[in-house]
Amino acid sequence: MMKIEIKVPELGDGIDQVEVAAVDVVEGASVGADDTLVTLETDKAAMDIPAEVAGTVVQILV
């Protein structure tokens, strides 16, 4: 089984903090490519982080 680690992407100049607004999956869940895994918020915007590939959520570390 190949593991893929999901990291917070670069959000732009002047943004150095981000809050995890929602974790949209649970451990053991099957996800499809482009399914939303987490929702991040800054003081300016919210953004969904999608799965890169289909698979199973093995572990959630927040």
N, C-alpha and C positions, 0 to 999 in steps of 0.2 A: 504494500500500500504506500503510495506516495503522499507525503504531507506537504501542504502549501500553507505557509505562514502569511497571515494578512496583517499588514502594518498600516499605520496612519499615513496617508499620502501627504506630500508637500501641499500646503494650502495657500501659499502666496506670501508676499512681503507683509511684514507687520503682524502676522498671525502666528503666535507662538504657543497658544493654548487651545485645546479642543475638549469638548465634553461629549461623552458617550450618552446620547439622548435615549437610545433604545437598542437593545440587543434583540434582533428579530428572528433568531433561531435558538434551538436548544441542542445540547449535546446529544448525539445519536440521530439527529434529523438528517434526512436526505435533502439535498439542495440541487437545483439546476443551475447551469451557467447563467449569470446575470441576475439570479435571485438576490434580494437584499439581505445582507448579513447583519449589518449594524447601521445605525443612523448617528452621524456626528453633528454637533452644533458648535458654531463659534458665535461671537457677538454680532457677526454680520450675516451669517447664512447657515443653512442646514444642508447636509449632503448624505446621500445613501452610499454605502460601500457594498458593491455587488461581489458575488462569488465569481472568480475567474473561470472556474470549470465546475462541472457537475461532480458531486461526491457526497461524503458523509461528514458531518461536523463531529470531530473527535474530541476537541477540548476547547473551552472558551476561557481566555485569560484577559481580564480587564483590569 
